[in-house]
Amino acid sequence: MKTGIFGTFGLVALAVIAFIAWNTCFIVGQTEQALVLRFGQVVDVITKPGLNFKLPLVDNVVKLDKLILDVDVPGSTRPQGEEVITADEPAQLGVSGEERKRLVVDAFARYRIADPLRFYQSVGSVVGAQSRLSVVIISSVRRVLGGVRLSDIVREKREQLMSEIKKQVDDEAKNFGIDVIDVRLRRADLPPATSESVFNSMKAQFKQQATDIRSRGEQRAQELRADADRRATIIRAEAQQKADETRGEGDAERNRIFAEAYSKDPDFFAFYRSMQAYETGLKTGDTRMILSPDSPFFKYFADPAAKAPAGAPR
């Protein structure tokens, strides 16, 4: 009987000891740091990994990340992004009106909890830190971007502006026990209404430029066509002149050859010319010729060796 009682007490004692040990020991991981709270007051800050101890049922452990954390600014304020007033004149954006100087930006930051005690005392948790950091980032973005032009933000001075925003945010975040690693803009756009207005303005400008270019091109094309027509007319005239000169020279040479041939053998030349006349005059067709049988035209029909009478046409 006694043995059973002692066995029960032993099991209860072991359970109590295990419970106390479980509530006394805790482990801090490689990516963690911890605060030991006693009745809500911080009594110990642990930044190194390993096994640690606390008072059971009295102390409470709050663990915080050592890793780099992210904060997305629009998620905590406006899902569509924050509006910033830039230093652009409305005419520089191609639109009119003071509201046309607005710019919608999305920013995000990466940070690390550098001082767990100050972090816990100032913001309490990661959710609180993200809320406070969002306000700081928005304020810094508006201060820095409010004094520059859109072209500086998106192109010319972007890195310099990001460095200035990061410095300002980091200086304020140290009050929360936070080190800011980086701050970046995810996007920087004009509001939808302004974008549409700017797009329409740019479209009109490009359309006007295209019309001017087409007009100048058409004018140039007409000038080129006129010049080509003028040159073609000159070339044709020169070619016709050259052809007439060559044709005249050919006719003169032909006449010279005929005259030379006639002087060498007048009878053969008369026969040759008569054959040509027969070929031309006796072609098949509707032409009718009425000639006397004793006409000199037919002299070679009656006598192939005939000679043309003196004074007869050849």
C-alpha positions in Angstrom: 0.0 0.0 0.0 2.7 2.4 1.0 4.7 1.5 -2.1 1.7 2.5 -4.3 1.3 5.8 -2.5 5.0 6.6 -2.8 4.9 5.6 -6.4 2.0 8.0 -7.1 3.7 10.9 -5.2 6.9 10.1 -7.2 5.0 10.4 -10.5 3.4 13.7 -9.4 6.8 15.0 -8.2 8.3 14.1 -11.6 5.5 15.8 -13.4 5.9 19.0 -11.3 9.6 19.0 -11.9 9.1 18.5 -15.6 6.6 21.3 -15.7 8.9 23.6 -13.8 11.8 22.7 -16.0 9.7 23.3 -19.1 8.7 26.7 -17.9 12.2 27.5 -16.7 14.1 26.7 -19.9 13.7 28.3 -23.3 15.8 28.2 -26.5 16.8 31.2 -28.6 17.4 30.3 -32.3 20.0 31.5 -34.6 17.6 33.9 -36.3 16.0 35.2 -33.0 16.6 37.5 -30.1 14.5 37.5 -26.9 13.3 39.7 -24.1 12.5 38.3 -20.7 9.6 40.1 -19.1 8.7 39.9 -15.4 5.3 41.4 -14.7 5.5 43.3 -17.9 8.9 44.8 -17.2 12.0 43.8 -19.2 14.5 42.0 -17.0 16.9 40.5 -19.6 17.8 41.0 -23.2 19.2 37.9 -25.0 20.8 38.4 -28.4 22.9 35.2 -28.7 21.4 31.8 -29.6 21.3 29.0 -27.1 19.6 27.6 -24.0 18.4 30.1 -21.4 16.5 30.2 -18.1 13.7 32.2 -16.6 11.5 32.1 -13.5 8.5 29.8 -14.1 5.0 31.3 -14.0 6.6 34.7 -13.4 8.7 35.5 -16.4 7.5 35.7 -20.0 9.6 35.5 -23.1 9.1 37.7 -26.2 11.1 36.6 -29.2 12.0 39.0 -32.1 13.5 38.3 -35.5 17.1 39.0 -36.3 16.4 38.7 -40.0 15.9 41.6 -42.4 12.2 42.5 -42.4 10.1 44.3 -45.1 7.6 47.0 -44.8 5.3 47.9 -47.7 4.1 51.5 -47.4 0.9 51.5 -49.6 -0.5 48.5 -47.7 -0.7 50.4 -44.5 -2.2 53.6 -45.9 -3.6 53.7 -49.5 -3.6 50.5 -51.6 -3.4 52.6 -54.8 -0.3 54.4 -53.6 0.7 57.7 -52.0 0.3 61.0 -53.8 3.3 63.4 -53.8 3.3 67.0 -55.0 6.4 67.5 -57.2 8.2 70.7 -58.2 7.2 70.5 -61.8 5.4 73.3 -63.5 2.1 72.1 -65.1 3.5 73.0 -68.6 6.5 70.7 -68.0 4.1 67.8 -67.7 2.2 68.8 -70.8 -1.0 69.5 -68.9 -2.6 72.4 -67.1 -3.7 72.9 -63.5 -2.1 72.7 -60.1 -3.4 69.2 -59.5 -1.4 68.0 -62.5 1.8 68.2 -60.4 0.7 65.2 -58.4 2.6 61.9 -58.5 1.5 58.5 -57.2 4.4 56.6 -55.6 4.7 53.1 -54.0 7.6 52.7 -51.6 9.0 49.8 -49.6 11.8 49.4 -47.0 14.0 46.7 -45.5 15.0 47.0 -41.8 16.6 45.1 -39.0 15.8 45.2 -35.2 19.1 46.5 -33.8 18.0 47.3 -30.2 15.4 44.8 -29.0 14.7 46.7 -25.7 14.1 50.0 -27.4 12.1 48.3 -30.1 9.8 46.7 -27.6 9.4 49.8 -25.5 8.7 52.1 -28.5 6.6 50.0 -30.9 5.9 46.8 -29.1 5.8 44.4 -32.1 6.6 44.0 -35.8 3.1 45.1 -36.7 3.5 48.3 -34.7 7.0 48.9 -36.2 5.6 48.6 -39.7 2.8 51.1 -38.9 5.3 53.6 -37.5 7.8 53.1 -40.2 5.2 53.6 -42.9 4.4 57.0 -41.5 8.1 57.9 -41.3 8.7 56.7 -44.9 5.7 58.6 -46.3 6.8 61.8 -44.6 10.4 61.5 -45.9 9.2 60.6 -49.4 7.0 63.7 -49.5 9.7 66.0 -48.1 12.4 64.8 -50.6 10.3 64.3 -53.7 8.3 67.5 -53.1 11.3 69.6 -54.0 12.3 68.0 -57.3 10.9 67.4 -60.8 9.4 64.3 -62.2 12.4 63.8 -64.5 14.7 63.8 -61.5 12.6 61.2 -59.7 12.4 58.7 -62.6 15.7 59.3 -64.3 18.3 61.8 -63.5 18.7 61.9 -59.7 16.9 58.7 -58.6 19.8 57.1 -56.7 20.6 60.4 -54.9 17.0 60.9 -53.9 16.7 57.3 -52.6 19.9 57.8 -50.5 18.5 61.0 -49.0 15.1 59.3 -48.2 16.9 56.3 -46.6 19.1 58.6 -44.5 16.1 60.5 -43.1 14.1 57.3 -42.4 17.1 55.7 -40.7 17.7 58.7 -38.5 14.1 58.6 -37.2 13.9 54.8 -37.1 16.8 54.6 -34.6 14.4 56.0 -32.0 12.5 52.7 -32.5 15.6 50.5 -32.1 15.6 49.9 -35.9 18.3 50.0 -38.5 17.0 50.8 -42.0 18.8 48.8 -44.6 17.3 50.4 -47.7 14.3 52.4 -49.0 13.1 52.1 -52.6 10.3 53.3 -54.9 8.4 50.5 -56.5 6.7 52.9 -58.9 6.3 56.6 -59.6 3.4 57.4 -61.9 1.0 60.2 -62.6 -2.5 59.7 -61.3 -4.8 57.9 -63.8 -6.7 61.1 -64.8 -3.4 63.0 -65.3 -1.9 60.1 -67.2 -4.8 60.1 -69.6 -4.5 63.9 -70.1 -0.7 63.7 -70.6 -1.2 60.8 -73.0 -3.8 62.7 -75.1 -1.4 65.8 -75.1 1.5 63.7 -76.3 -0.7 62.0 -78.8 -1.8 65.4 -80.2 1.8 66.6 -80.3 3.1 63.4 -82.1 0.1 63.6 -84.5 1.1 67.2 -85.4 4.7 66.2 -85.8 3.7 63.3 -88.1 1.5 65.7 -90.1 4.5 68.1 -90.5 6.8 65.3 -91.5 4.4 64.0 -94.0 3.9 67.5 -95.4 7.6 68.1 -95.8 8.0 64.6 -97.3 5.3 65.3 -99.8 6.8 68.6 -100.7 10.2 67.0 -101.1 8.7 64.2 -103.2 7.1 66.7 -105.5 10.4 68.5 -105.9 12.1 65.2 -106.7 9.4 64.2 -109.2 9.6 67.6 -110.9 13.4 67.5 -111.1 13.2 63.9 -112.5 10.6 64.9 -115.1 12.8 67.9 -116.1 15.8 65.7 -116.4 13.9 63.0 -118.3 12.6 65.7 -120.8 16.2 66.9 -121.3 17.5 63.4 -121.8 14.7 62.6 -124.3 15.4 65.8 -126.2 19.1 65.1 -126.3 18.5 61.5 -127.4 16.1 62.6 -130.1 18.6 65.2 -131.4 21.3 62.6 -131.4 19.0 60.1 -133.2 18.1 62.8 -135.8 21.8 63.6 -136.3 22.7 59.9 -136.6 19.8 59.3 -139.0 20.8 62.2 -141.1 24.4 61.0 -141.2 23.1 57.5 -142.2 20.9 58.9 -145.0 23.8 61.0 -146.3 26.1 58.0 -146.2 23.4 55.9 -148.0 23.0 58.5 -150.7 26.7 58.7 -151.1 26.9 55.0 -151.5 24.1 55.0 -154.0 25.7 57.8 -156.0 29.0 56.0 -156.0 27.3 52.8 -157.1 25.4 54.6 -159.9 28.5 56.2 -161.2 30.2 52.8 -161.4 27.4 50.8 -163.2 24.4 52.9 -164.2 22.6 49.9 -165.9 22.8 47.7 -162.8 21.7 50.6 -160.7 18.7 51.2 -163.0 17.8 47.5 -162.8 18.1 47.4 -159.0 15.9 50.5 -158.6 13.3 48.9 -161.0 13.2 45.7 -158.9 12.6 47.8 -155.8 9.8 49.6 -157.6 8.2 46.3 -158.7 8.4 45.0 -155.1 6.8 48.1 -153.7 4.2 48.7 -156.4 3.0 45.1 -157.0 2.3 44.1 -153.4 -1.0 42.3 -152.7 -3.7 44.8 -151.7 -6.5 47.0 -153.0 -4.3 49.4 -154.9 -4.9 49.6 -158.6 -2.4 50.9 -161.2 -3.4 51.5 -164.8 -0.3 51.7 -167.1 0.3 51.3 -170.8 2.0 48.1 -171.8 4.8 49.9 -173.5 5.4 52.0 -170.4 9.1 52.3 -169.3 8.0 50.8 -166.0 7.7 47.3 -167.6 10.8 47.5 -169.7 12.5 44.6 -167.8 9.4 42.4 -168.3 9.7 42.5 -172.0 13.5 42.5 -172.2 15.5 41.6 -169.1 18.6 43.0 -170.7 16.9 46.1 -171.8 18.5 49.4 -171.2 16.7 52.4 -170.1 16.1 54.9 -173.0 17.8 58.1 -172.8 15.9 60.6 -170.7 13.6 57.9 -169.3 12.9 58.0 -165.6 14.7 55.4 -163.6 
